[in-house]
Amino acid sequence: MPRTQPFDEYLDEYEEWFQQNGFGEIEVVQTVFGDLRSIRQIQLFKEGYGDGGFVVIKAKSEVAFCNNTDS
């Protein structure tokens, strides 16, 4: 589903979805600052959103998963 509004208009919705689905410790970071054609070196990420062109949402599962391969 494509989004046309700025990311910040949806952040609460994303955080709520993660929490409802068993995720916590939500972190938001951003990178890609400036015009892509002018970037000549690796850019470090920084917390939050609004300045960078690429945003990552990281969340930790609060549900234990069992990878049982015994059949």
C-alpha positions, 0 to 999 in steps of 0.5 A, a space after each residue: 500500500 503506497 503512502 503519499 503523506 510524510 512518514 511522521 503522519 503514520 509513525 503512531 500507526 506503525 508503533 501501534 501495529 508493532 505493539 499489537 502484534 507482540 513487538 516492543 523496544 521500538 527504535 526508529 533511525 534514518 540515513 541518506 542525507 542530501 542528494 544521492 548524486 552528491 553522497 561520496 562516502 558512507 553516512 552514519 545513521 541517526 535516531 528519529 526521522 524527518 531529515 533522512 531519505 531512508 527510515 528503518 523501524 526496528 522492533 524486538 519480538 516479545 514472543 518466544 518462537 520455537 524452531 522445532 525441526 523434529 517431525 
